[in-house]
Amino acid sequence: MQVNEEDRLVSQEKSSGTNGIAIAAIILVLIASGGAYFYFSKDSTPEPELPTEQVILPEPSPAEPLPVTEPVVEPEPEPVVETPSQPTVVPEPEIDPLPTLNDSDTYIQEKTVKLADGMDISRLLVTQDMARQFVVFVDNLAQGELARKVSPLKGPTQTFTVTDITDKTYLNPDSYHRYDVYADFLSSLNEEQLATTYEKLLPLLDEAFAELGYQDLSFNERVEEAIDEMLAAPVIEDPIELSTISVNYQFVDPELEALPAAQKLMIRMGPDNSRKVKAVLKKLKQQLAE
């Protein structure tokens, strides 16, 4: 149990007073006892009186004050100076320099092969004047025409075949597979990567398109028109009857024969490949509109 300072001081003062009183009491008791002994002693002969010495009681010593403990002054903590954190410097991505239009074939070929993500399409690419040929091909496609001489891709190497059944000639479904590699390539493209690559190449394509002399038409708008033309092609599931004119074939169905050459190409791809290509074209059109 702790006793505070005031309690200690009061107790010591009382103790000193009590000790003095006790000493005086003891002396008085001895004096009284001596007197009683004299009074009750059998020897009644009075003894000579001894000179009485005056007893001087000692003054009670004053209580010594307890040492006062000086309060410990704790040093004030030094203010913490916060060092401002240095901002994180994010390195800017390296900008791939764009070549001139005349020197862009290697650049465009590399970007296109990279889009294929490991698929071997280099044998399909026309590697000369790629930007200009692509622009002219799209321009003709938007008008429903196929400019085969300026196609950015080489045509299929497999031979087109037909099937004769009961004196009628039909398009052989095996011929659809000639376009598998093209449809697979388009359907395997990463949408974000395709949009990024197209955005990088757009300045070159715009420059090539400007050479065609259009005043109030951008290349993006022409691409959208070409996409709409291809999306309008019907998907034919039934056998397609053909007729021969000289060395060429044409559709017996007058409605199919009346279609633009670009839409006839979609029919010759077959229903499965046509759906793959249309799915890609729809996504590309949506991205162009954003």
Backbone bond lengths (Angstrom), bond angles and torsions (degrees), N, CA, C in turn:
res aa  C-N    CA-C-N  psi(-1)  N-CA   C-N-CA  omega(-1)  CA-C   N-CA-C  phi
1 M - - - 1.466 - - 1.508 108.73 -
2 Q 1.236 120.23 130.60 1.450 124.05 -178.28 1.523 110.56 -88.63
3 V 1.327 115.28 141.80 1.472 121.15 178.35 1.507 107.62 -115.18
4 N 1.305 116.58 130.72 1.458 117.66 -178.98 1.513 111.16 -78.39
5 E 1.304 115.59 172.31 1.458 121.30 -172.48 1.518 112.18 -62.63
6 E 1.315 115.80 -41.90 1.453 119.76 -177.21 1.512 110.88 -63.21
7 D 1.337 116.57 -40.43 1.469 120.13 178.99 1.503 110.49 -61.96
8 R 1.337 116.89 -41.70 1.457 120.31 -178.29 1.534 110.50 -63.80
9 L 1.319 118.53 -43.98 1.458 122.08 -177.62 1.512 110.95 -62.88
10 V 1.297 118.27 -45.93 1.468 122.70 -179.64 1.495 109.85 -62.28
11 S 1.295 119.47 -41.92 1.466 123.07 -177.54 1.496 109.75 -65.04
12 Q 1.314 118.74 -40.75 1.453 120.62 -177.99 1.517 110.45 -68.89
13 E 1.294 118.83 -38.69 1.453 120.58 177.12 1.516 110.67 -61.46
14 K 1.286 119.23 -44.06 1.469 123.65 178.61 1.515 109.75 -64.03
15 S 1.297 117.80 -39.69 1.456 121.29 -177.49 1.522 110.66 -66.42
16 S 1.320 118.62 -41.28 1.462 121.88 179.48 1.525 110.60 -64.21
17 G 1.300 117.46 -43.01 1.469 121.58 178.41 1.509 111.62 -62.78
18 T 1.316 116.45 -42.10 1.463 121.63 -178.37 1.520 110.42 -65.56
19 N 1.338 116.91 -41.05 1.464 120.21 178.75 1.533 111.25 -61.12
20 G 1.327 115.15 -42.08 1.476 118.42 178.95 1.517 111.35 -63.10
21 I 1.347 115.55 -43.44 1.470 120.18 179.25 1.520 110.41 -63.60
22 A 1.307 117.56 -39.68 1.474 121.37 -178.94 1.522 110.94 -65.14
23 I 1.346 116.39 -41.74 1.471 119.96 178.96 1.533 110.05 -62.11
24 A 1.313 114.09 -45.73 1.487 118.00 178.88 1.518 111.04 -62.26
25 A 1.308 117.66 -40.34 1.477 122.12 -179.43 1.516 110.69 -63.66
26 I 1.374 115.13 -41.96 1.459 118.92 -179.95 1.548 109.98 -62.04
27 I 1.308 114.70 -44.43 1.491 118.28 178.43 1.521 110.90 -60.25
28 L 1.297 117.68 -44.49 1.463 121.67 179.40 1.524 110.95 -62.55
29 V 1.350 116.60 -38.51 1.461 120.11 179.15 1.523 110.21 -64.35
30 L 1.332 117.33 -41.84 1.465 121.08 179.25 1.531 110.82 -63.65
31 I 1.344 114.86 -41.78 1.473 118.57 178.32 1.518 110.48 -62.75
32 A 1.335 113.55 -44.04 1.466 118.32 -179.13 1.518 110.88 -65.30
33 S 1.321 115.88 -39.26 1.467 120.46 -179.80 1.527 109.46 -64.72
34 G 1.329 114.42 -41.73 1.480 117.35 177.95 1.500 111.69 -61.40
35 G 1.301 115.79 -38.13 1.466 119.55 179.05 1.508 110.54 -68.51
36 A 1.382 116.16 -40.39 1.459 119.92 179.03 1.512 110.34 -65.29
37 Y 1.302 116.26 -41.80 1.451 119.74 179.44 1.542 109.62 -59.93
38 F 1.297 114.23 -42.65 1.474 119.01 177.18 1.508 110.12 -64.21
39 Y 1.296 117.85 -38.29 1.469 122.18 -174.88 1.507 110.48 -73.45
40 F 1.363 117.02 -40.34 1.446 119.34 -175.04 1.527 112.58 -95.96
41 S 1.319 119.97 7.83 1.449 122.08 -177.40 1.519 109.73 -72.77
42 K 1.441 117.60 142.70 1.451 121.45 179.83 1.516 109.96 -71.66
43 D 1.361 111.49 -26.94 1.462 114.83 178.41 1.512 107.95 -79.90
44 S 1.392 111.53 108.27 1.443 115.86 -174.45 1.512 112.42 -88.99
45 T 1.361 114.70 -2.63 1.460 116.28 -178.93 1.511 108.24 -67.92
46 P 1.270 110.63 126.95 1.469 113.22 -177.62 1.514 110.15 -72.82
47 E 1.145 112.83 134.34 1.464 117.89 178.00 1.505 108.65 -89.56
48 P 1.288 111.90 152.89 1.476 113.42 -179.58 1.520 111.11 -64.49
49 E 1.316 109.43 142.63 1.465 114.98 -178.49 1.500 109.91 -72.35
50 L 1.214 112.20 133.18 1.464 119.32 176.19 1.502 108.67 -90.63
51 P 1.266 114.28 145.43 1.474 114.98 179.09 1.538 111.38 -62.53
52 T 1.247 111.48 130.19 1.495 117.12 -177.83 1.518 110.21 -81.94
53 E 1.326 112.36 122.35 1.465 117.26 176.92 1.520 110.18 -93.67
54 Q 1.288 112.24 135.79 1.470 117.61 -179.53 1.520 109.41 -74.74
55 V 1.284 112.23 123.26 1.483 118.39 179.85 1.529 109.60 -89.24
56 I 1.286 113.06 121.20 1.492 118.00 179.83 1.528 108.70 -100.01
57 L 1.285 112.35 117.08 1.474 117.62 179.09 1.526 110.10 -72.38
58 P 1.309 115.22 137.92 1.472 116.97 178.05 1.520 112.23 -70.51
59 E 1.302 112.67 140.15 1.464 117.12 177.39 1.528 109.03 -65.69
60 P 1.323 114.89 132.25 1.508 116.46 176.15 1.520 110.81 -60.76
61 S 1.299 112.14 131.60 1.473 117.54 179.87 1.519 110.28 -69.04
62 P 1.285 114.28 135.53 1.498 115.88 -179.71 1.535 111.00 -65.51
63 A 1.271 111.81 144.84 1.491 116.43 179.04 1.517 109.87 -66.22
64 E 1.326 112.42 131.42 1.466 117.59 177.95 1.521 109.96 -75.97
65 P 1.309 115.96 130.23 1.492 117.23 179.27 1.522 110.50 -69.07
66 L 1.288 113.48 144.41 1.472 118.92 176.49 1.518 109.68 -66.75
67 P 1.322 115.32 143.53 1.471 116.68 177.50 1.525 111.16 -63.03
68 V 1.282 113.02 132.22 1.466 118.57 -179.59 1.527 108.36 -84.82
69 T 1.299 113.29 120.99 1.468 118.18 179.59 1.527 109.89 -80.87
70 E 1.314 114.44 121.22 1.459 118.49 179.28 1.528 109.28 -68.02
71 P 1.309 116.58 134.79 1.485 117.77 178.57 1.524 110.92 -63.03
72 V 1.312 113.80 136.52 1.461 119.63 179.27 1.520 109.17 -78.36
73 V 1.283 114.47 119.22 1.469 119.09 179.31 1.521 108.48 -90.20
74 E 1.324 114.35 111.84 1.459 118.81 179.29 1.522 109.60 -76.55
75 P 1.321 115.59 135.61 1.479 117.54 179.28 1.514 111.16 -66.29
76 E 1.302 115.25 140.13 1.453 119.37 178.75 1.527 110.13 -65.20
77 P 1.340 116.26 135.57 1.481 117.92 179.84 1.514 110.89 -63.90
78 E 1.306 113.20 140.03 1.453 118.03 178.28 1.528 110.09 -67.88
79 P 1.303 116.44 136.97 1.483 117.88 -179.90 1.526 110.80 -62.13
80 V 1.355 113.76 136.09 1.464 120.17 179.37 1.522 108.63 -83.66
81 V 1.276 114.47 118.18 1.462 120.00 179.41 1.520 108.42 -92.68
82 E 1.319 115.53 112.47 1.459 120.10 -179.15 1.525 109.81 -79.22
83 T 1.294 112.81 126.23 1.462 118.65 177.34 1.518 109.08 -82.32
84 P 1.299 118.21 121.27 1.482 118.84 -178.98 1.522 110.84 -60.48
85 S 1.331 113.60 131.39 1.462 118.58 -179.69 1.521 110.47 -69.03
86 Q 1.296 113.41 141.40 1.453 118.76 179.05 1.528 110.43 -73.88
87 P 1.302 118.86 133.02 1.480 119.42 179.86 1.526 110.67 -64.48
88 T 1.341 113.42 141.28 1.456 118.91 178.91 1.527 109.63 -72.47
89 V 1.291 113.97 123.83 1.459 119.22 -178.98 1.524 108.40 -91.54
90 V 1.322 115.49 113.65 1.459 120.91 178.31 1.519 108.29 -89.22
91 P 1.315 115.81 119.32 1.469 116.84 -179.46 1.518 111.62 -65.10
92 E 1.288 115.74 135.47 1.456 120.45 179.39 1.526 109.69 -71.36
93 P 1.334 115.90 138.03 1.468 117.41 179.49 1.524 111.73 -62.77
94 E 1.289 113.02 143.51 1.456 117.43 179.45 1.533 110.29 -67.67
95 I 1.308 115.03 132.68 1.456 120.45 -179.55 1.519 108.77 -88.60
96 D 1.334 113.44 124.03 1.457 118.70 179.44 1.529 108.08 -72.88
97 P 1.317 118.17 114.59 1.474 119.20 -177.33 1.518 111.28 -63.56
98 L 1.309 115.43 137.81 1.456 121.54 -179.18 1.532 109.69 -89.99
99 P 1.306 116.98 128.70 1.475 118.42 178.64 1.523 110.86 -75.53
100 T 1.298 115.48 173.23 1.462 119.88 174.07 1.531 109.06 -73.52
101 L 1.308 116.39 163.58 1.453 120.72 -178.37 1.530 111.46 -60.49
102 N 1.311 116.39 -40.69 1.473 119.74 -178.36 1.522 113.18 -69.79
103 D 1.329 116.71 -22.85 1.466 120.72 -178.46 1.528 112.56 -112.51
104 S 1.321 116.86 27.24 1.472 120.07 -171.77 1.525 114.69 -97.67
105 D 1.335 119.13 -2.00 1.470 120.72 -174.69 1.529 112.51 -60.12
106 T 1.328 116.63 -48.95 1.464 119.85 -179.14 1.519 111.14 -63.06
107 Y 1.319 117.05 -41.99 1.466 122.20 179.39 1.532 110.96 -60.97
108 I 1.334 117.20 -48.05 1.465 121.03 -178.95 1.521 110.83 -66.39
109 Q 1.323 117.13 -39.07 1.455 120.29 179.78 1.534 110.62 -63.33
110 E 1.339 116.64 -42.50 1.463 120.09 179.46 1.524 110.93 -63.29
111 K 1.319 117.22 -42.67 1.468 120.76 179.97 1.526 111.09 -65.14
112 T 1.325 116.44 -38.47 1.465 120.32 -179.18 1.520 111.18 -69.41
113 V 1.317 117.34 -42.68 1.473 121.28 178.74 1.528 109.81 -64.69
114 K 1.329 116.75 -37.84 1.462 120.39 178.33 1.521 111.04 -64.33
115 L 1.318 116.44 -34.73 1.460 120.04 177.09 1.522 111.98 -62.75
116 A 1.342 116.10 -31.69 1.465 120.46 -176.34 1.513 112.06 -68.51
117 D 1.345 117.94 -16.18 1.456 122.61 176.04 1.531 112.42 54.18
118 G 1.324 115.89 52.49 1.459 120.63 176.21 1.521 114.30 94.61
119 M 1.314 117.82 -14.03 1.465 121.01 178.65 1.536 109.20 -75.52
120 D 1.314 116.50 132.02 1.470 120.67 -176.87 1.527 110.20 -78.59
121 I 1.345 115.21 99.05 1.469 119.40 178.47 1.523 111.45 -118.58
122 S 1.339 116.23 1.95 1.463 118.76 -177.47 1.528 111.74 -59.11
123 R 1.339 115.78 -31.33 1.477 119.38 179.77 1.524 111.82 -71.49
124 L 1.341 116.93 -15.07 1.466 120.08 -179.21 1.524 112.81 -92.28
125 L 1.334 116.51 -15.69 1.460 119.86 -172.39 1.527 111.97 -84.92
126 V 1.316 114.76 138.66 1.466 121.40 168.59 1.524 105.58 -88.48
127 T 1.318 117.31 116.04 1.468 120.74 -168.53 1.526 114.49 -97.41
128 Q 1.313 117.79 13.75 1.461 120.15 -179.29 1.524 110.06 -116.73
129 D 1.328 115.62 125.41 1.466 121.54 178.74 1.534 111.22 53.55
130 M 1.323 115.91 49.69 1.467 121.81 -170.71 1.526 113.17 -63.42
131 A 1.330 117.56 -43.42 1.461 119.82 -177.45 1.522 111.28 -63.63
132 R 1.311 117.60 -46.56 1.468 121.18 -178.45 1.533 110.66 -66.11
133 Q 1.323 117.21 -42.10 1.466 118.76 -179.14 1.523 111.25 -66.00
134 F 1.311 116.50 -38.62 1.467 119.85 179.06 1.522 110.30 -63.72
135 V 1.329 116.80 -44.08 1.462 121.20 -178.85 1.527 110.97 -63.07
136 V 1.322 117.59 -44.63 1.465 120.87 179.92 1.524 110.54 -66.36
137 F 1.327 117.13 -38.67 1.465 120.64 178.94 1.529 110.18 -63.21
138 V 1.329 117.61 -44.57 1.472 121.39 179.09 1.527 110.36 -64.74
139 D 1.314 116.78 -39.16 1.459 120.94 -179.80 1.536 110.67 -61.66
140 N 1.324 116.09 -42.59 1.467 119.66 177.54 1.525 111.33 -70.65
141 L 1.321 116.40 -37.94 1.469 120.80 179.84 1.524 110.89 -60.91
142 A 1.334 117.20 -39.16 1.464 121.42 179.36 1.521 111.41 -63.37
143 Q 1.329 116.03 -23.57 1.458 120.72 178.11 1.532 112.16 -97.35
144 G 1.334 115.18 8.61 1.459 119.77 177.38 1.516 114.42 85.29
145 E 1.331 117.85 6.03 1.458 121.11 -175.92 1.530 111.08 -105.04
146 L 1.329 115.39 155.01 1.460 121.71 175.08 1.530 109.01 -110.26
147 A 1.310 115.96 110.52 1.468 120.35 177.47 1.523 107.33 -92.81
148 R 1.319 115.87 83.12 1.466 120.81 -172.79 1.525 111.87 -62.93
149 K 1.315 116.63 -32.44 1.461 118.96 -175.43 1.532 112.55 -70.01
150 V 1.336 116.12 -20.67 1.465 119.20 179.83 1.529 111.54 -115.96
151 S 1.316 116.54 21.54 1.456 119.77 178.65 1.535 109.88 -65.52
152 P 1.358 117.78 135.51 1.461 119.91 178.77 1.529 112.49 -73.32
153 L 1.338 116.13 -11.64 1.458 121.14 178.76 1.522 109.62 -121.06
154 K 1.302 114.64 145.67 1.463 119.71 175.75 1.521 109.54 -74.07
155 G 1.323 115.90 149.83 1.458 121.01 179.86 1.520 111.70 -72.38
156 P 1.340 117.02 164.43 1.466 120.21 178.65 1.528 111.36 -62.95
157 T 1.309 114.31 146.34 1.472 119.69 -178.96 1.531 112.43 -88.19
158 Q 1.325 116.63 -21.96 1.466 119.33 179.76 1.533 110.41 -70.72
159 T 1.294 115.06 152.35 1.467 121.24 -177.39 1.526 110.31 -83.13
160 F 1.325 114.82 138.84 1.453 120.54 174.72 1.527 108.88 -70.69
161 T 1.344 116.49 132.63 1.469 120.33 -176.91 1.519 110.59 -127.10
162 V 1.325 114.41 156.42 1.467 121.98 177.81 1.527 108.77 -127.48
163 T 1.323 115.18 168.35 1.461 121.62 178.76 1.520 108.44 -127.51
164 D 1.315 115.77 131.93 1.474 120.66 177.61 1.524 108.72 -100.26
165 I 1.350 115.54 122.70 1.468 121.90 179.16 1.524 106.93 -133.48
166 T 1.348 114.55 120.68 1.483 121.71 178.63 1.522 111.29 44.54
167 D 1.306 114.48 59.16 1.455 122.71 175.35 1.524 114.09 62.01
168 K 1.320 115.68 19.37 1.473 119.45 176.06 1.528 108.36 -124.90
169 T 1.294 114.34 148.87 1.467 119.93 -178.06 1.530 109.07 -109.45
170 Y 1.329 114.23 130.08 1.471 120.12 -179.42 1.528 109.66 -124.25
171 L 1.292 113.28 154.83 1.458 118.96 175.27 1.530 107.91 -68.61
172 N 1.318 116.99 124.11 1.458 121.26 -179.13 1.536 109.88 -71.33
173 P 1.345 118.00 122.27 1.473 119.78 -179.90 1.527 113.43 -57.18
174 D 1.326 116.98 -23.89 1.467 118.58 177.87 1.525 111.65 -63.82
175 S 1.325 115.65 -24.79 1.471 119.19 179.39 1.530 111.80 -67.01
176 Y 1.338 116.03 -21.87 1.465 118.66 178.09 1.539 111.21 -60.14
177 H 1.327 116.04 -32.52 1.469 120.03 -175.11 1.534 112.26 -68.48
178 R 1.308 117.64 -12.45 1.472 119.56 176.43 1.529 111.26 -61.86
179 Y 1.335 115.09 -23.47 1.463 119.76 -176.40 1.534 112.38 -105.05
180 D 1.310 116.79 7.39 1.472 119.60 -178.54 1.528 111.83 -58.67
181 V 1.325 116.30 -44.68 1.456 119.51 -175.79 1.525 111.83 -64.02
182 Y 1.330 117.25 -34.72 1.461 120.92 178.82 1.535 110.70 -70.50
183 A 1.330 115.67 -45.78 1.464 119.88 -179.23 1.529 110.72 -66.77
184 D 1.330 116.42 -39.59 1.465 119.99 179.70 1.523 110.78 -65.75
185 F 1.325 115.70 -39.05 1.463 119.84 178.54 1.526 110.61 -61.52
186 L 1.324 116.52 -47.99 1.463 120.46 -178.36 1.532 111.75 -65.56
187 S 1.342 116.75 -42.22 1.461 120.12 -176.93 1.528 112.60 -72.40
188 S 1.340 116.92 -20.12 1.468 119.91 -178.96 1.519 112.58 -89.32
189 L 1.326 117.88 -4.84 1.457 120.74 -177.13 1.522 110.95 -67.00
190 N 1.326 115.15 138.54 1.459 121.24 173.32 1.531 108.39 -75.41
191 E 1.325 116.11 125.58 1.467 120.01 -173.59 1.527 112.14 -61.23
192 E 1.337 116.44 -46.40 1.460 119.55 -178.88 1.527 110.72 -65.38
193 Q 1.336 115.58 -41.97 1.460 119.37 -179.86 1.530 110.59 -66.08
194 L 1.329 115.20 -37.63 1.462 119.34 178.10 1.529 110.52 -63.07
195 A 1.331 116.35 -44.90 1.467 120.02 -179.93 1.534 111.03 -64.69
196 T 1.346 115.90 -40.36 1.464 119.80 179.47 1.528 111.07 -64.29
197 T 1.330 116.48 -44.67 1.460 120.78 -179.69 1.531 110.84 -64.66
198 Y 1.319 115.77 -42.34 1.461 119.76 178.85 1.526 110.77 -61.48
199 E 1.340 116.12 -39.96 1.467 120.09 -179.86 1.530 110.77 -64.91
200 K 1.345 116.36 -38.33 1.465 119.88 178.88 1.529 111.60 -66.63
201 L 1.330 115.46 -38.38 1.463 119.61 -176.25 1.528 112.84 -83.34
202 L 1.333 116.76 -13.91 1.465 119.94 -172.85 1.535 113.83 -57.05
203 P 1.332 120.49 -40.41 1.476 118.18 178.03 1.524 112.69 -58.81
204 L 1.333 117.13 -38.85 1.471 120.22 177.87 1.525 110.75 -67.12
205 L 1.341 115.03 -41.26 1.469 119.19 -178.59 1.530 110.64 -69.09
206 D 1.329 116.40 -37.69 1.471 119.75 177.13 1.532 110.81 -62.75
207 E 1.318 115.40 -40.91 1.462 119.34 179.47 1.527 111.30 -64.68
208 A 1.336 115.12 -41.92 1.469 118.65 178.82 1.527 110.89 -67.24
209 F 1.346 116.67 -37.58 1.461 120.39 -179.34 1.528 110.62 -68.64
210 A 1.323 116.91 -33.71 1.463 120.14 179.35 1.528 111.47 -63.00
211 E 1.325 116.37 -26.66 1.461 120.20 179.10 1.528 112.24 -68.21
212 L 1.352 116.57 -17.99 1.464 119.40 179.52 1.526 111.66 -77.98
213 G 1.304 117.34 -12.32 1.462 119.75 172.82 1.509 116.10 92.26
214 Y 1.325 119.46 9.04 1.471 119.90 178.03 1.525 109.40 -72.89
215 Q 1.338 115.26 134.35 1.461 120.20 -176.83 1.525 112.56 -95.09
216 D 1.326 115.99 -43.51 1.471 120.05 -173.21 1.530 111.68 -116.16
217 L 1.319 117.68 34.73 1.462 121.49 -177.06 1.526 108.87 -142.68
218 S 1.331 114.84 126.21 1.467 119.23 177.92 1.525 109.51 -92.25
219 F 1.323 115.72 163.39 1.462 119.18 179.87 1.525 110.46 -66.52
220 N 1.319 117.44 -36.79 1.473 119.84 178.03 1.524 110.89 -59.25
221 E 1.316 115.65 -42.70 1.472 119.07 178.74 1.523 111.03 -63.80
222 R 1.329 116.59 -36.58 1.467 120.10 178.95 1.523 110.70 -68.50
223 V 1.306 116.25 -36.90 1.468 120.21 177.56 1.528 110.16 -63.55
224 E 1.322 116.59 -42.74 1.464 119.81 179.25 1.532 111.03 -62.27
225 E 1.310 116.61 -38.92 1.468 119.82 177.73 1.537 110.49 -64.94
226 A 1.311 117.12 -40.12 1.466 120.75 178.46 1.529 110.73 -64.99
227 I 1.326 116.55 -39.69 1.466 120.33 178.42 1.523 110.55 -63.32
228 D 1.338 116.42 -45.48 1.467 120.10 179.13 1.540 110.99 -59.90
229 E 1.318 115.83 -37.49 1.463 120.05 179.41 1.526 110.68 -62.76
230 M 1.335 117.24 -43.26 1.466 121.34 -179.04 1.529 111.40 -71.62
231 L 1.321 116.35 -37.35 1.470 119.53 -179.44 1.526 112.00 -68.04
232 A 1.328 117.28 -22.81 1.470 121.02 -179.44 1.528 112.65 -76.83
233 A 1.334 117.23 -8.78 1.469 120.08 -178.48 1.529 109.98 -68.98
234 P 1.331 118.47 136.33 1.465 120.89 178.03 1.531 111.13 -73.42
235 V 1.324 115.52 154.11 1.473 122.19 174.15 1.520 107.05 -101.54
236 I 1.317 116.58 116.04 1.468 121.66 -175.32 1.530 109.72 -102.33
237 E 1.311 115.63 119.38 1.468 120.71 178.59 1.540 111.59 -94.11
238 D 1.317 117.48 -30.73 1.472 121.16 -176.18 1.530 110.73 -77.11
239 P 1.337 117.03 161.58 1.473 120.18 174.66 1.531 110.59 -58.16
240 I 1.309 114.90 141.30 1.472 120.27 -175.82 1.533 108.39 -107.39
241 E 1.323 114.14 116.51 1.463 118.92 -179.48 1.529 110.21 -81.96
242 L 1.331 115.19 141.10 1.457 122.03 -178.47 1.529 110.47 -123.18
243 S 1.293 114.12 160.28 1.465 120.66 172.37 1.524 107.08 -131.91
244 T 1.310 114.69 158.24 1.471 118.61 -177.34 1.515 110.87 -106.26
245 I 1.319 114.57 137.82 1.457 121.95 171.67 1.518 105.66 -129.78
246 S 1.313 114.72 108.87 1.463 119.85 -175.56 1.522 107.82 60.08
247 V 1.304 117.86 -119.53 1.470 119.93 -178.17 1.528 111.06 -103.80
248 N 1.295 116.95 6.46 1.461 120.66 -177.97 1.522 111.20 -109.17
249 Y 1.327 114.84 161.57 1.463 121.57 175.87 1.524 108.88 -112.82
250 Q 1.338 113.31 149.95 1.462 118.69 173.97 1.524 108.69 -139.39
251 F 1.331 116.04 160.82 1.458 120.01 -179.29 1.530 110.07 -74.78
252 V 1.319 115.01 136.63 1.462 119.48 176.52 1.527 109.91 -70.37
253 D 1.326 117.35 -38.43 1.467 122.08 178.33 1.529 108.22 -65.06
254 P 1.342 118.49 118.08 1.473 120.96 -176.05 1.537 112.81 -63.18
255 E 1.327 116.39 -30.79 1.464 118.83 179.70 1.532 111.16 -67.40
256 L 1.338 115.39 -39.98 1.457 118.91 177.77 1.527 111.12 -69.27
257 E 1.300 115.05 -39.53 1.460 118.81 -178.80 1.520 111.89 -66.81
258 A 1.334 116.01 -27.47 1.468 120.09 -178.71 1.531 112.52 -79.95
259 L 1.322 116.46 -7.01 1.470 119.60 -178.63 1.528 110.78 -68.82
260 P 1.329 117.73 153.04 1.473 120.56 175.51 1.536 110.19 -61.66
261 A 1.315 115.50 155.30 1.458 120.05 -177.55 1.534 112.02 -59.24
262 A 1.328 117.48 -33.27 1.467 120.24 179.43 1.520 111.48 -64.70
263 Q 1.324 117.56 -38.42 1.458 120.62 179.16 1.530 111.31 -75.12
264 K 1.328 117.67 -31.34 1.462 120.54 175.65 1.533 110.80 -63.65
265 L 1.338 115.33 -34.07 1.465 119.44 176.00 1.524 110.64 -61.19
266 M 1.306 117.17 -40.36 1.464 120.66 178.83 1.526 110.70 -63.69
267 I 1.325 116.92 -36.87 1.464 120.31 178.84 1.524 110.68 -67.80
268 R 1.330 116.99 -40.01 1.460 120.28 -179.87 1.536 112.74 -68.15
269 M 1.310 116.42 -18.19 1.464 119.60 175.58 1.521 112.54 -71.57
270 G 1.329 116.49 -21.59 1.461 120.18 -176.11 1.518 111.09 92.41
271 P 1.329 117.71 158.98 1.473 121.44 -174.03 1.530 113.41 -62.61
272 D 1.330 117.36 -40.51 1.478 119.39 -177.02 1.523 111.20 -66.83
273 N 1.312 116.93 -49.75 1.459 120.28 179.31 1.521 111.88 -65.01
274 S 1.322 115.92 -35.40 1.464 119.97 179.13 1.524 110.45 -62.64
275 R 1.328 117.22 -41.01 1.472 120.72 179.18 1.537 110.67 -65.77
276 K 1.318 116.60 -39.93 1.466 119.59 178.53 1.529 111.14 -61.13
277 V 1.322 115.27 -46.80 1.462 119.69 -178.11 1.533 110.36 -65.22
278 K 1.332 116.60 -42.04 1.461 119.51 -179.50 1.526 111.97 -63.99
279 A 1.322 116.76 -36.86 1.465 119.80 179.04 1.530 110.61 -61.77
280 V 1.330 115.97 -41.47 1.469 120.25 178.81 1.524 110.53 -67.62
281 L 1.330 116.48 -42.32 1.467 119.97 -178.51 1.529 111.84 -64.32
282 K 1.327 117.12 -35.88 1.468 120.32 178.66 1.528 110.80 -64.84
283 K 1.339 116.01 -42.76 1.466 119.52 179.38 1.531 110.74 -66.58
284 L 1.326 115.97 -40.95 1.460 119.61 179.35 1.528 110.92 -63.70
285 K 1.299 115.99 -40.95 1.472 119.95 178.55 1.526 110.94 -63.00
286 Q 1.310 116.70 -40.26 1.481 120.41 178.27 1.523 111.06 -63.70
287 Q 1.322 116.65 -40.68 1.459 120.17 179.47 1.533 111.69 -68.13
288 L 1.310 116.65 -35.82 1.463 119.58 177.73 1.529 111.81 -66.36
289 A 1.338 115.63 -30.25 1.464 119.65 -177.73 1.519 111.97 -80.01
290 E 1.343 118.74 -16.82 1.464 121.41 -177.65 1.525 111.00 -77.12
